[in-house]
Structures are given as structure tokens and as C-alpha cells.
């Protein structure tokens, strides 16, 4: 798998804080030795989950968002490596594969300006290049029988996750997206705002549920499009659940579950749905971290959930003393997902 920069034993040792009398995830997590073939190693490994990073923010910047999503991978790894390995969650359940190699695209992005129409065309082409790499990596992991946990990058990478899973499964899949935005915008060239609409248009996404759409930040044209596709695309809004209290959080999880879970589905989490988490589109209003954790655990219990994707976190946008908190939040979500999957078996 040439398009992956593998994570090594040395990398893991450097970020694990060893302490007498404790066992950390970093002491139990598996990495793939350089002399081993990735596919054969995963096929023979008993660990059910594979951690992979996408350290880019090109799709975000092509969508007029703030940069920084490329930093979530490294920050999350430091937190995950120092989670306690105990009876509640085992570090050896996880293989760290490494990160998708996007260095060439990130370098090409440096001198581009999102205000320039010509430059945005180039940005979209760079996102499409990354799409191909993500599709290959996710398809390969799922073909080995493992469950990918994908961290970092913009929500443009939902397209690669969905297409890669669909190709591995040989059929279109469903998706549930915990997000303040639909990311179902027009097909104007690839960016973080249209990963799901491209996957839908190309036949890789069968059913799509958007959980917690913010009414004030969804355009009339997107709402019109979503309402035209009600047999295959459903949504609820944050406002009707938490502000007007017309629906309940638990009831809506059940509704969404019934809509997507009868077939293979992807679990997509956009951190811009949580207040004051540093992201490309940070919000002061949204669901709580506890509600998000309950959501991940609830959907993680399904036998048909194919992957978890946590995106848009941008710890580099936070104060220096708080950067680790985004990584710690991602660590909670990763272990919630692992616990849900293993406890349901």
C-alpha cells in the first residue's frame, strides 16, 4: 500500500507516556512491521479495528473554511496512545496503520488562494487526487474484514470512505452523519461541502441521514434538494430537537437507526456540531459532548456499521494549552466506538 506512510513502533514509543503500575494503549496497540505486507498482516491480525489518518485540509479550504484539520491526526494519536488499557477497553483491539500520504497535495496547496476561481479549480483537482487514495485505503482495509476508524481531514473524505466501502462490499451503502451541515451541496468540483452529494450522484450512497442540521446555516436550495429525495435522504434539525423540543434526541436516534441500519452503513462525525471545538466552522451552539458520545456508542453497536470517521477537528486553531483537548475528545469517541462494537458481539 504505497500511498500510506506507516506508523512505526518507534513512533508509538515516542508518544506513549509510560508509568509504573499502569498499562497504556500505546504499549498494546499493534503496528505493522515494515517488512510485512499490509494486507496479509491485517488478514492474520486478531485486532478488529484499524486506525488511519488523513492529515489534510485542502477540501476545507476549497470550501471557504479555516485551515487546521490536518493537525487532528497527530494530536489524536498522542491522546489515544495514553488511554488506559484495562478491562473496559483493550489496546490490542487496534492496529495503527498510518496516514494517507497527502504531502504532495498539501505542498501544492500552499500558494493557492480560495478567493481565486482558477485556484479553486486546482484545489478541487487536489481533493479528487486524495479521493482516489482514500478509496483505495478504505476498500483495502474493509476487504480484510477489519473496521476502519478514520481521523482527520475535512468532510470531503466522506466520499472516499463511502466509495471505498461500497467497492469492498460490492454494493452501495448507507450513511449517518452527525453534522451541523448537510455536505450535500451542488456538484461544483470537489470540496468538503459535497462529499455526500457526489457519492449519491455516482451511485455509491444509497440512503443518507443527516442528524442535527442547523436551520440557520442550511441554504434554501439544499433544503429543497433534500426534500425532493425523501425516499433516500432524511434529516432532522438541531433546532427542532434542542430548541423547540418538538422531537427528542433518543427518539431521533431510533428513527435514524431504522433508516440506515438494515444494510451496511458508515458512521460520519463532524466535530463542528459541538460548541467551541476548534474546527473549520466552529459553532457556539450545538449538541453536547456527552450526546455525541452516546450517539457514537448507539450506532457503533450495529452489526452493519462499516467504519467510523471523525473529521474537521482543527486543534491548531486552539490556544496552545488547550490543543490536547481536541485529541482527547477524539480518543473518547474512538474508545466509545470500540466498546460498542465489542460489547454487542
N, C-alpha and C positions, 0 to 999 in steps of 0.2 A: 504494500500500500504506500506508494511513493509520495502521495500528497498529504501524508501525516508526519509531523515532527513528533517522534515518540517521546514519551515521558520515561525517565530512567530511574533506576534505584538511587543513584546519586542525587537526582533532582528531588526525590521524595525525602531522602535523609536531610537535605538542606532546609526543608520547610517543616519538618517534624520536631516539635519541642519535647524531647524525651524527659521523663520524670520518674524517679524511683517510686515503685509501688503502683504505677499506672501503666496501662497499655493503650496507646493511641491508634487511631485508624492508620496513620502513616506507617506503623510497624506491622500491619496486617494486610494492607491493600496490595494487590498484585500489580506488577508491571510486566511488560512483555520484553524479555531479554533481546538484545539487538540481533543475536544470531538466529532467533526464532521467526518463522513465518507467522504473520499476524492471524491469518485465517485458521491455520492448524492449531495455534495456541488457544484461540478463543473456542474452537470446537472441542478442545480437550480440557478446558478450564471448567471447574465447578462453579465459579462465580457467575451469578445470573445477570449482573449489571456491568455495563461498560461506560466509563466516563470519558467524554470527548469535548474539547473546547473549540470555539470558533472566534478567535480574537480579532474581530473586525468591527468597524463602524461605518463602512462605506455606504451600506444601504440606508443607514440612519441619516447620514449627511446628504445623500441624494434625495432624501425626503424632508429636507429643511430642518432636521433635528440637530441637537447638540452632540458633539463627538464625545467619546469616552467609553462606549460599550465594549471596546477591545480590551479594556482592563479588567473585566469581571472574571475572566478565566483564572488569571494568576492569583487574584485576591481570594476567589472561592477555594482554590486548591489549598491555600495556606490554612483556611478555616477547616476544610474537610479533613486534612491530614491530622488535625489536632482534636478531632472529636473522639470521645472516649469509646473504646472498643469494649463492649460489655454485653450482658445478656439481652439487652433491648435491641441492639444493632451491632452487627459484626462487620469489621473492616474487610475481612476476606470475602465478603459478598461482592466486592467491587474490584474491577480491573480499570486502571487508568491507562487508556490507550495513548492519549496525547492530544495535540491540537492540529486542526486543519492548517496546512501551510498556506497562509494568505499574505506572506511577506511581500511578494512581488506586487500584488494588487494594492496593498497598503502604501507601498512606496510610490506607486503610480498615482495614488490619490492625493499626495502631499501638496501638489501645486495646482490642484483643481479648485474652482470656485462654484459653489452650488447656485449662485446667482446668475451664472452664465448658462444659457441654454445649450451651447455647444459642449461645455464641460459636463453638464448633467447627462448628456448622451453618452459621454465616455464613462461616467460613474455607473450608469445602468449596464454598460457592457462589462465593467469590472464586477458588478454584482452577479451578472449572468455567468461569468467565469467561476466565481465562488459557488454559485448554484451547482455547477457540474461536479465540483469537488465534494460538496456536502452530500449530494445524491449518491455518489459512489461510496463514500464512507458509511453513511447510514444504511444503504442497501446491503453492504458487505457485513456489517455488524448484525443486522437482523437476520440475514441469511445463515449465520452461525447459530441461531437460536437464542441470542442474547438480547437484552433490553437496553437500548442506548439511553444515557442521561446526558443531555447536550447543554452546555453552558456557554453563554457569552454571545456576542454579536447582536445585530439588530434583528427585528422580527421578519426581515426579508428571508431569513434562513428557515422559516416555516415551510417555504416552498420546497427546499431541498429535503427537509425531513419528511414531508408528505410524499413527495415523488419517490424518494429512496425507499420508503416503507412500502408504498404501492407496488413498486417494481419487485421488491423482495417477496411480497405476498402474492403477486400476480393478479391484483385487483385493486380498484380504487378503495380508499379508506375514508373514515370519518375523522373529524377533529373537534375538540372542545377548546375554546380559547378564553382564558380569564384575562380580560383586557378592557381598558377604557375606550379603545378604538377598534373598529371593525377590521382594519387592514384588508379591506375588500374594495379598494379604490380602483379606478379605471386602469386599463392595460396601456400605460403610457411609457413603458420602459421600466425595468425592474428597480424597486427600492423597497424600503421597509413597510410601506403602506399598502402593498398589493400582493404580498406573498400568497394569500389565500385565494384571491380572485384569479391569479394566474394558475394556481393548482386546480381550481374549479374549472376554469375555461379549458384547460388541457386534459381534463378527464381523470385526474389523479385524486381529486377530493370529491367524495360522494355526498356526505352530509356535514354540515358545519353549524356549530352552535357558539354564539358569542355571549359570554357571561359578564354582565356588568357594564355594558356600553354607557358612556357618559352622553346624555342627551344634548348638552350644550356644545359638544365637540364632535358631533356627527353631522355631516352635511345632508342637506335635503336630497341631493342626488343619490347618495349612498343609501339613505333610508328608503328611498323609492325602489332602488335596485334590490335591497334585501327583502322588501315586502312583496316584490314580484316573484321571489324564489322560495316562498314559504314551505313548499313541499320538501325542499332540501336544505334551506338555510333558515335557522331560527335565532332569535336573540331575546335577551331581557335587558333592562337598563338598571344602572346603579340607582338612579333616582326613584324608580318605582319600587325598589326593594328597600332602600335605606332612608330615603327622604319622605316619600308619600306613604310608604309601608302598605302598598297595595298587594305586594307579594312577599313571601318570606324567603330567606336565604336557603333554608333547608329544603323547602318545597321546590324551589327553583333548581337546586342541585339534582333532585329526583327527576324533575322534568327534563333537564339536560341529559342526565344519565340514560333515561329511556330513549332519548332521541339518537344518541351516538353509540351506545354500548353494545348493541346487538351484533355489531361487526367490529373488525379491527379499527382502533382509533388512536390518534395522537393527542397527548395532553400538553397544551401550549400555555405557558405562563409569562405574561408581560409584567415586569415589575413596576411599570408606570401606573398600574392600577392601585398601588399602595401609596398613601400620603407620605411625602417628604423623603422617599427613597430616591437617591440620585440616579436619574435616568435621562434619556434624550428629551423626554416630555414630562418632567416632574410635575406632580399634582399636589395641591393642598387638601384635596378631598377624595376619599375612596374607601375601599374595604380595609379592614384591619389585618395585621399580620396573622393573627390567630384565625381569622376567617379564611385567609389564603391557605394556611397550613391545613385546616380542616378540609378545604376543597381538594388539595393535593392528595391527602390521605383517602378521602372518599372515592375519588376517581382512580387512585392508584390500586384500590382493591379489586378492580375489574380484571378478569382474566383476558379481556380483549384490549387492554391498553398496551400499545406497542412501544411507546417511548415517552420520556419527559423532556421538555425543552424549556429552560429558564433563560429569558433574554432581556435585553435593554438595560440591565443594570450597568451603571457607569460610576464605579467607586472613585475614579479620578476626579470627578466633579465635586466630591465631598471635601470637607475640611480634613486636613492631614490626620488628625486624631480620631476621626470617625470612619476612615476608609475601610477599616476591617469589618464594620458592621454590615455592609452590603454582602461581603463574603460570608459572614456568619449567618445572615438570613438565607442565603443560597444553601449553605450547609444544612440548616434546619429542613429546608424543602427537600433536599436530596435524601436525608435520612427518613423523613416522613414518607416519601415515596417508597423507599426500600422496605420500611416496616410494613407499609400497607400491602405490598406485593407478597412479601414473605409470610405475613400473618394470615393472608387469605388462602394460602396453599394448604 
